[in-house]
Amino acid sequence: MSTVDAYSIPDLRLPFETATHPQSAQVQEGTERWCRAFGLLRSPSVAAKFRALGYGRIMSTLCPYAPFDGLALVTDWNSFFFVTDDQQNIAVRTNRIALYEELAAAMRHVIADESRRTPHDDHALVTSLRDLLRRTLPGRPAYWVARFRRNLDSWLVGHMTENHYRMSKKAPRIEDYIAVRRDASTVLPTLDLVEMVEKATVPDELYRTPRYQTLVTGTADIMCWINDIHSLHMEKDDPINFVTVLGHYEHLGIQSAIDAVAKRIAARVRDHLVAAHELPETMSALGLPLEAQTAVLRCIRDQQSWAAGMEAWDRTDTIRFTDGDAHALQSTMASYAEDLLE
């Protein structure tokens, strides 16, 4: 256990196998070039921080055996997600939520129809989003495109809901917190992308089954709640943190709340393992051929690798949660973020 500010962080390492793509360094370099080309990275100091953050390293644990081009696309999406999340945080801390929500509305229009024009078409977030959609959607089945658009839209709606709680300084109820944190995390659209990279077919009838939902939502919950513990020292007054929410509604001290979140993570992990074990039975009952089942199981393997890789990244492999940025976040923004709102 490690001690941070009078509380202890339990051992959160996951019982999942993890691996890293052999071209991790190249994908990190590639996503940096893409971010610079689309104006998501501007200053040399932030570009250097971006490299140290290591988004390519963590995404290499999501698709460790995938073709390089597929991994590169998924990594560009997640660099875009991280940068957009940073803009949301900057907006909250600098009282520019209305401006961020205008940009989010423009992005939601583009998600619904990438050819649609918006008042913010020249903004880096909008132009980079159009590029990603144009690289992703062609050739994909209609059901997958509809689900992917829906999960992307839920991400930005989740941001709006988080902003409401942050501005009101009111913690959401426990079940409301779980839902909004999951939506705003971008885990669900990222797992859609894994299907594409792994050439898997997850039809709606499989996606909606309780077992498959346990897998995808469980992956989101596990990753989000682990992140909440690792980032707690930066979010002590933030109502969008599970430790804060459980502490408030269950009348727990900070250590007891951390331990309660850890127990919930462990329960989600057990559920995930059981659902993964039982998924072949569900797929067979739906008549999925063996080859299709094998591709889906590759996606589940990737979910587990990513969750375990993200826990290690949060704990030891990124500068995102350093104490120096914890102090910076009390005012405007962390040193790894760049203000793109104007």
Secondary structure, 3 states (H helix, E strand, C coil): CEEECCEEECCCCCCCCCCCCCCHHHHHHHHHHHHHHCCCCCCHHHHHHHHHHCHHHHHCCCCCCCCHHHHHHHHHHHHHHHHHHHHHHHHHHCCCHHHHHHHHHHHHHHHHCCCCCCCCCCCHHHHHHHHHHHHHCCCCCHHHHHHHHHHHHHHHHHHHHHHHHHHHCCCCCHHHHHHHHHHHCCHHHHHHHHHHHCCCCCCHHHHCCHHHHHHHHHHHHHHHHHHHHHCHHHCCCCCCCHHHHHHHHCCCCHHHHHHHHHHHHHHHHHHHHHHHHHHHHHHHHCCCCHHHHHHHHHHHHHHHHHHHHHHHHHHHHCCCCCHHHHHHCCCCCCCCCCCCCC
